[in-house]
């Protein structure tokens, strides 16, 4: 296990990059603590796999340093970093049994046969694979094969971190839930650092102690799931984290404050008088729907109701054509065309200036 530090680490696949646009991973500084779970989250092509491959040693960075427990490993070969990597598609030896697959990494390191037997038994019990130890690996399902890939990383006692490159993509939803739970359990029992690459925010939120949100090769925000949900640092994070995404309502200057006809909620003007677009960011979960005759900050007409079981997504049109979404458990008694009152706590309405969270927020 290891603390991993990315020190001004960046990479371009071009031999002579001339600017930021030429970098698949723009320089970044991050510190990941030993024994925690992390997720690299973002759309395809955002640089998350490039970052993971630099950590594993598959890609040498253009500049910057990578440190494991304070040791500079930037130029070290993958084999010297003691990294285990699990890929999107299971990589196993189909002609070997599950037992032989788990034992193989230790056999390559000349570990004593007695210790190999002990470690295989420990890891197979941890992954609930005891029943399949003597089965040919080719006969197993996709999720079972991914467990074998994971087990080959866990069986080594010297592993610094386990890197997971979208390993749940090819697995059905129920198995995804089971494997995410299993990964968290393994992390708690072993204390091994785990880094997951994913484009699925639900996967990242349910797995990671800390999430790194990326876009266009740049880290947009790094923090706990709660921090990313409650205080997204820019409009992209507000959109990418949460389902539905954060509502963004354009504000106008009114004397010494910012306001909108849609809601009787104001925000102080930022210090920069030349600042451009001002928006109010409100999570759908933070909108309370009440009767239009009750005390409220504004009213809207229901345009659509999406029933998701316990929760429902209600789309409303407010004054001036402003459309917002509210997530509520009171949706069953509502109908399209109804007028509803809307309330929001002042602390749940965040001010964004040119797409970035205002400092005072």
C-alpha positions as CSV (number, residue, x, y, z in Angstrom):
1,X,0.0,0.0,0.0
2,X,1.2,3.5,-0.7
3,X,0.5,7.2,-0.6
4,X,0.5,8.5,-4.2
5,X,1.4,12.0,-5.0
6,X,1.0,13.6,-8.5
7,X,3.4,16.6,-8.6
8,X,2.7,18.9,-11.5
9,X,2.1,15.8,-13.6
10,X,1.0,16.3,-17.2
11,X,1.2,14.4,-20.5
12,X,0.9,15.1,-24.2
13,X,1.0,12.4,-26.9
14,X,2.6,14.9,-29.2
15,X,6.4,15.2,-29.4
16,X,6.4,19.0,-29.3
17,X,3.2,20.3,-27.6
18,X,2.7,24.0,-28.1
19,X,-0.2,24.7,-25.7
20,X,-2.8,23.4,-23.3
21,X,-4.9,21.9,-26.1
22,X,-2.1,19.6,-27.0
23,X,-2.2,17.9,-23.6
24,X,-4.3,14.8,-22.9
25,X,-3.6,15.4,-19.2
26,X,-3.0,19.0,-18.2
27,X,-0.5,19.5,-15.2
28,X,-2.1,18.5,-12.0
29,X,-1.2,18.3,-8.3
30,X,-3.0,15.6,-6.2
31,X,-2.3,13.6,-3.1
32,X,-4.0,10.3,-2.5
33,X,-3.8,8.8,1.0
34,X,-2.7,5.3,1.7
35,X,-5.6,2.8,2.1
36,X,-8.4,4.9,0.6
37,X,-10.6,4.5,-2.4
38,X,-10.5,7.0,-5.3
39,X,-12.5,7.4,-8.5
40,X,-11.4,9.3,-11.7
41,X,-14.7,10.4,-13.2
42,X,-15.5,12.1,-16.5
43,X,-16.7,11.7,-20.1
44,X,-14.7,9.7,-22.7
45,X,-11.5,11.4,-23.7
46,X,-11.2,13.5,-20.6
47,X,-7.8,12.1,-19.6
48,X,-8.7,9.8,-16.8
49,X,-7.2,6.6,-18.4
50,X,-4.1,8.6,-19.3
51,X,-3.7,9.5,-15.6
52,X,-4.2,5.9,-14.6
53,X,-1.7,4.6,-17.2
54,X,0.9,7.1,-15.9
55,X,0.4,5.8,-12.4
56,X,0.8,2.2,-13.5
57,X,3.9,3.0,-15.6
58,X,2.4,2.1,-19.0
59,X,2.7,5.8,-20.1
60,X,5.7,8.0,-19.2
61,X,4.6,11.6,-18.4
62,X,5.7,14.5,-20.4
63,X,6.7,16.4,-17.3
64,X,6.2,16.4,-13.5
65,X,6.8,13.7,-10.9
66,X,5.0,10.7,-9.5
67,X,5.8,9.7,-5.9
68,X,4.9,6.5,-4.0
69,X,5.4,7.0,-0.3
70,X,7.8,9.8,-1.0
71,X,9.9,7.8,-3.5
72,X,10.1,9.2,-7.1
73,X,8.8,6.4,-9.4
74,X,8.3,8.5,-12.5
75,X,10.9,6.6,-14.5
76,X,10.4,3.2,-12.9
77,X,9.1,0.3,-14.9
78,X,5.6,-1.0,-14.2
79,X,7.1,-4.2,-12.7
80,X,9.0,-2.1,-10.1
81,X,6.0,-0.2,-8.9
82,X,4.1,-3.2,-7.4
83,X,0.9,-2.1,-9.1
84,X,-2.0,-4.4,-9.8
85,X,-4.2,-3.3,-12.7
86,X,-7.7,-4.7,-13.5
87,X,-8.9,-3.8,-17.0
88,X,-12.4,-3.3,-18.6
89,X,-12.4,-6.8,-20.0
90,X,-11.2,-9.7,-17.7
91,X,-7.6,-10.8,-18.3
92,X,-7.3,-14.4,-17.2
93,X,-5.7,-17.6,-18.3
94,X,-8.7,-19.5,-19.6
95,X,-6.8,-22.9,-19.7
96,X,-6.0,-22.7,-16.0
97,X,-8.2,-23.3,-13.1
98,X,-9.3,-20.5,-10.7
99,X,-6.7,-21.7,-8.2
100,X,-3.9,-21.7,-10.8
101,X,-4.9,-18.2,-12.0
102,X,-4.7,-16.9,-8.4
103,X,-1.4,-18.6,-7.7
104,X,0.3,-17.5,-10.9
105,X,1.5,-14.0,-9.8
106,X,3.2,-15.6,-6.7
107,X,4.8,-18.4,-8.7
108,X,6.3,-15.8,-11.0
109,X,7.9,-14.2,-7.9
110,X,9.3,-17.5,-6.6
111,X,7.1,-17.4,-3.5
112,X,7.4,-20.6,-1.4
113,X,4.7,-23.2,-2.3
114,X,3.4,-23.3,1.2
115,X,2.8,-19.5,1.3
116,X,1.2,-19.6,-2.1
117,X,-1.3,-22.1,-0.9
118,X,-2.1,-19.9,2.2
119,X,-2.5,-16.8,0.1
120,X,-4.7,-18.4,-2.5
121,X,-6.9,-19.7,0.3
122,X,-7.1,-16.3,2.0
123,X,-8.0,-14.4,-1.3
124,X,-10.5,-17.0,-2.5
125,X,-12.3,-16.8,0.8
126,X,-12.3,-13.0,0.6
127,X,-13.8,-13.1,-2.9
128,X,-16.2,-15.9,-2.2
129,X,-14.5,-18.1,-4.9
130,X,-13.9,-21.2,-2.7
131,X,-16.5,-23.2,-4.6
132,X,-14.8,-22.5,-8.0
133,X,-11.2,-23.0,-7.1
134,X,-10.8,-26.1,-9.2
135,X,-13.1,-25.1,-12.1
136,X,-11.6,-24.0,-15.4
137,X,-11.7,-20.2,-15.6
138,X,-13.3,-20.3,-19.0
139,X,-16.5,-21.7,-17.5
140,X,-17.1,-18.7,-15.3
141,X,-19.3,-15.7,-15.9
142,X,-18.0,-12.2,-16.7
143,X,-18.3,-11.0,-13.1
144,X,-16.6,-14.1,-11.7
145,X,-13.7,-13.6,-14.2
146,X,-13.4,-10.0,-13.0
147,X,-13.1,-11.4,-9.4
148,X,-10.2,-13.6,-10.6
149,X,-8.5,-10.5,-12.1
150,X,-9.0,-8.7,-8.9
151,X,-7.8,-11.7,-6.9
152,X,-4.5,-11.8,-8.9
153,X,-3.8,-8.3,-7.6
154,X,-4.8,-9.0,-4.1
155,X,-2.8,-12.2,-3.8
156,X,0.4,-10.3,-3.8
157,X,1.3,-8.9,-0.4
158,X,3.6,-6.2,-1.7
159,X,1.0,-4.4,-3.9
160,X,1.1,-0.6,-3.6
161,X,-2.3,0.0,-5.2
162,X,-5.0,-1.6,-7.3
163,X,-5.9,0.3,-10.4
164,X,-9.3,-0.4,-11.8
165,X,-9.9,0.7,-15.4
166,X,-13.7,0.6,-15.9
167,X,-13.8,-3.0,-14.8
168,X,-17.6,-3.0,-14.3
169,X,-18.6,-1.9,-17.8
170,X,-19.4,-5.3,-19.2
171,X,-21.2,-6.6,-16.2
172,X,-25.0,-6.4,-15.7
173,X,-26.4,-3.9,-13.2
174,X,-27.1,-6.4,-10.3
175,X,-23.6,-7.8,-10.6
176,X,-22.2,-4.2,-10.7
177,X,-23.9,-3.5,-7.3
178,X,-22.4,-6.7,-5.9
179,X,-18.9,-6.1,-7.1
180,X,-18.9,-2.4,-5.9
181,X,-19.9,-3.7,-2.5
182,X,-17.2,-6.4,-2.6
183,X,-14.5,-3.8,-3.6
184,X,-15.4,-1.6,-0.6
185,X,-15.3,-4.7,1.7
186,X,-11.9,-5.7,0.3
187,X,-10.6,-2.1,0.9
188,X,-11.8,-2.1,4.5
189,X,-10.3,-5.6,5.2
190,X,-6.9,-5.2,3.4
191,X,-6.3,-1.4,3.5
192,X,-5.1,-1.5,-0.1
193,X,-5.3,1.8,-2.0
194,X,-7.8,1.5,-4.9
195,X,-8.2,3.9,-7.9
196,X,-11.2,3.4,-10.2
197,X,-11.7,4.9,-13.6
198,X,-15.3,5.3,-14.6
199,X,-17.7,7.5,-16.6
200,X,-20.6,6.5,-14.3
201,X,-21.2,9.0,-11.5
202,X,-23.3,6.5,-9.5
203,X,-20.4,4.0,-9.6
204,X,-18.0,6.7,-8.5
205,X,-20.3,8.0,-5.7
206,X,-21.0,4.6,-4.2
207,X,-17.3,3.4,-4.4
208,X,-14.9,6.2,-3.6
209,X,-13.8,8.1,-0.5
210,X,-12.8,10.9,-2.9
211,X,-13.7,11.6,-6.5
212,X,-11.6,13.4,-9.1
213,X,-13.9,15.0,-11.8
214,X,-12.2,15.6,-15.1
215,X,-13.0,17.3,-18.4
216,X,-10.8,18.0,-21.4
217,X,-7.7,16.7,-19.7
218,X,-8.1,19.0,-16.7
219,X,-9.2,18.3,-13.1
220,X,-12.4,20.2,-12.4
221,X,-12.7,19.3,-8.8
222,X,-11.5,16.8,-6.3
223,X,-13.4,16.0,-3.1
224,X,-15.7,13.6,-1.2
225,X,-19.0,12.6,-2.8
226,X,-20.8,14.9,-0.3
227,X,-18.6,17.9,-1.2
228,X,-19.1,17.4,-5.0
229,X,-22.8,17.2,-4.5
230,X,-23.3,20.0,-2.1
231,X,-20.7,22.5,-3.4
232,X,-19.8,21.8,-7.0
233,X,-17.0,24.3,-7.9
234,X,-18.2,24.9,-11.4
235,X,-21.2,24.3,-13.7
236,X,-19.7,21.2,-15.3
237,X,-19.4,19.4,-11.9
238,X,-22.9,20.5,-11.0
239,X,-24.1,18.9,-14.3
240,X,-22.0,15.8,-14.1
241,X,-22.7,15.0,-10.5
242,X,-26.3,14.4,-9.5
243,X,-29.3,13.0,-11.4
244,X,-31.0,15.1,-12.5
245,X,-28.2,17.7,-12.7
246,X,-28.1,21.0,-10.9
247,X,-30.6,23.6,-12.0
248,X,-29.0,26.8,-13.3
249,X,-31.1,30.0,-13.3
250,X,-29.8,33.2,-14.9
251,X,-29.7,36.2,-12.6
252,X,-29.9,39.9,-13.3
253,X,-28.4,42.9,-11.4
254,X,-30.9,44.8,-9.3
255,X,-29.4,47.8,-7.5
256,X,-27.0,46.2,-5.1
257,X,-28.1,42.6,-5.5
258,X,-28.8,39.8,-8.1
259,X,-32.3,38.4,-8.6
260,X,-34.7,36.7,-10.9
261,X,-38.4,36.9,-11.6
262,X,-38.6,33.2,-11.2
263,X,-37.9,33.2,-7.4
264,X,-37.9,35.8,-4.7
265,X,-34.4,34.9,-3.7
266,X,-31.5,37.3,-4.1
267,X,-27.7,37.1,-3.9
268,X,-25.2,39.8,-3.2
269,X,-23.3,41.2,-6.2
270,X,-19.8,39.8,-6.5
271,X,-16.9,42.2,-6.0
272,X,-15.9,42.3,-9.7
273,X,-18.2,44.8,-11.4
274,X,-17.1,43.5,-14.8
275,X,-18.1,39.9,-14.1
276,X,-20.4,38.5,-16.8
277,X,-23.0,35.7,-16.5
278,X,-24.4,35.2,-13.0
279,X,-26.5,32.1,-12.3
280,X,-28.2,30.5,-9.3
281,X,-27.4,26.8,-8.9
282,X,-30.0,24.7,-7.1
283,X,-30.0,20.9,-6.7
284,X,-33.4,19.3,-7.6
285,X,-33.2,17.5,-4.2
286,X,-33.1,20.9,-2.5
287,X,-36.4,22.2,-4.0
288,X,-39.4,21.8,-1.8
289,X,-42.8,21.8,-3.6
290,X,-45.8,23.1,-1.7
291,X,-49.3,24.2,-2.5
292,X,-49.4,27.3,-4.7
293,X,-51.5,29.0,-1.9
294,X,-48.9,28.2,0.8
295,X,-46.1,30.6,1.6
296,X,-43.5,30.2,-1.2
297,X,-40.6,31.9,-3.1
298,X,-42.3,31.4,-6.4
299,X,-44.8,29.3,-8.3
300,X,-44.6,27.1,-11.4
301,X,-46.7,24.9,-13.6
302,X,-46.0,21.2,-13.8
303,X,-45.0,20.2,-17.3
304,X,-43.8,16.6,-16.7
305,X,-43.6,14.0,-14.0
306,X,-41.2,11.0,-14.1
307,X,-42.1,8.3,-11.7
308,X,-39.0,6.5,-10.4
309,X,-40.5,4.4,-7.7
310,X,-40.1,6.2,-4.3
311,X,-38.7,9.3,-5.9
312,X,-40.2,11.4,-8.8
313,X,-38.7,14.0,-11.1
314,X,-41.1,16.9,-11.5
315,X,-40.4,19.4,-14.3
316,X,-41.9,22.9,-13.7
317,X,-42.0,26.1,-15.8
318,X,-41.6,29.2,-13.7
319,X,-42.2,32.8,-14.7
320,X,-40.2,34.2,-17.6
321,X,-40.0,30.7,-19.1
322,X,-37.5,29.4,-16.6
323,X,-37.6,25.6,-16.4
324,X,-36.4,23.6,-13.4
325,X,-36.5,20.1,-12.1
326,X,-37.4,19.0,-8.5
327,X,-36.8,15.6,-7.0
328,X,-39.4,14.7,-4.5
329,X,-41.3,11.8,-2.8
330,X,-44.6,13.7,-2.9
331,X,-45.0,13.3,-6.7
332,X,-47.8,10.7,-6.6
333,X,-50.4,13.2,-5.7
334,X,-49.4,15.7,-8.5
335,X,-50.6,16.1,-12.0
336,X,-49.3,17.8,-15.1
337,X,-50.8,21.3,-15.4
338,X,-51.0,21.8,-11.6
339,X,-49.6,25.0,-10.1
340,X,-47.1,24.4,-7.3
341,X,-45.3,26.7,-4.9
342,X,-41.5,26.4,-4.7
343,X,-39.2,26.9,-1.6
344,X,-35.5,26.8,-1.4
345,X,-33.2,27.4,1.6
346,X,-30.9,30.3,1.0
347,X,-27.8,28.1,1.8
348,X,-28.8,25.6,-0.9
349,X,-28.9,28.2,-3.6
350,X,-25.3,28.8,-4.8
351,X,-24.1,31.7,-6.9
352,X,-22.0,31.0,-10.0
353,X,-20.1,33.7,-12.0
354,X,-19.2,32.7,-15.5
355,X,-19.8,29.1,-14.6
356,X,-17.6,29.1,-11.4
357,X,-18.7,29.0,-7.8
358,X,-18.4,32.5,-6.3
359,X,-15.8,32.6,-3.6
360,X,-18.2,33.7,-0.9
361,X,-20.4,30.6,-1.5
